[in-house]
Amino acid sequence: RIPEEVGVPGFELGNFGHIGDGNMHPTFLFDSRIEEHRRAFLRSLDILYEQIVLPSGGSVTGEHGIGLIRAKYVGIEHPSTLTLMRDLKKLFDPNLILNPGKGKGGPYPLKAAEAII
């Protein structure tokens, strides 16, 4: 459904996971050198998390960490937890010197995501 909705030729999505515990790992196949593909990837994440995963009671992270790209969706899934994380950050790192720019809960601009993808 996602590649069709995004409508970018050459942009594909595969899924694999752990059937025993219900984790799915969507894998986006695209050419990161093509800007249209990078933008399609970010749009696909919005569709995946906001229209499929979270409404069905799924989790953004499964057994993995948040990472930079998924950070904005954690704020949607667990807003009170994100608030607590921010409060702890202020308490233990008031000058924001540890991992500067990270842990804000997105949304991250395309430039930041491009550095990752």
N, C-alpha and C positions, 0 to 999 in steps of 0.2 A: 504494500500500500504506500509506503513512504517514497520509494523511487518514482512511482507514478505521480504522486502528489507534487513532488519537487520538480519533476519533468526536465531533468538534465541528462542528455545522452551520455553514456559512459559512466554514470554514477550508479553504483550497485550497493545492495545491502544483503549481507548474509547473516544468519544467526546460528549460534551454537551455544551450548550451556551444560548445566549439570542437572540431568533429569531427576536425580534423587532428591535434591533440595529446591528445585524449581528456579534456579538462576538461569537467566538468559544473557548472552553476551552478543549484542548486535555488533557486527563488524562492517564498517563502511569501506567500500572499495572505490577509490577515486584517485585521480591524478592531482596531488596537492600543488603541482606547479600551475594548475589552471584555476584562475580566480573564481570562475563560475562554479567549479567543483567545491572549492573551499566554502563558498557561500551556501551551496546546497547542503554541505555537511552540517553547517550551523543551523540552517532551517530544519534539517532532518532531526536534529537533537530536540528542537522545540516541539516538533510533531510527536516524536517518540515519547518524550517525558510528559509533556503537557496534555496530550490527547490520548495516549495509550497507557503508559506505565503508571503514572500517579492516579488517574481516575479509576484504574482497576485494582488499586491497593498495593501496587508494586513499590519497589525501592529504587532510588536513583543509583545507589552504589553497590547493592548486593554485598558480596564479601570483600569488595575492593575499597580503596580510599576514594575521596572525593575528586581530587585533581583540580586543575584550573578550569577545564572546560565544563565540568558538571557542577561547579560551585553555585551557579545561579539557581539550579533546580533544587538544591538542598534547602535553600531558603523557602521554596514553595512547599516542599515535603515536610520540613521540620522547622517552622519559623521560630518557635520558642527555643529550640536547641541552638539555632544559629545565633539568637540573641544572647544566650548563655555563653557561647563560644566567644562572641565579641566582647562581652563583659570580662571574661577571663583574660582575653588578649589585652584589654586596657589595664587590668590589674597587674599582670606580670610583665607587660611590655608597653608601658605608657608612652615611650618615645618611638614606638613602631620600628625598631631596628632589627627585629628578628623576622625573617621572611617578608621584607617590605613589599607591599602591594598584594600580598596573598591573603586568603582567608576572609575576604570582604563579602563573599556571597554573590559575586557577579552583579549585573551581567558584564562579561568581559567583552571589550570591543574586538572587532575582527582582527586588528593588528596583533593583539595579544594572543589570540587563538592561532593566528598564522605562524607565530613563533613556535607553537607546539605542533601544528599539523604541517 
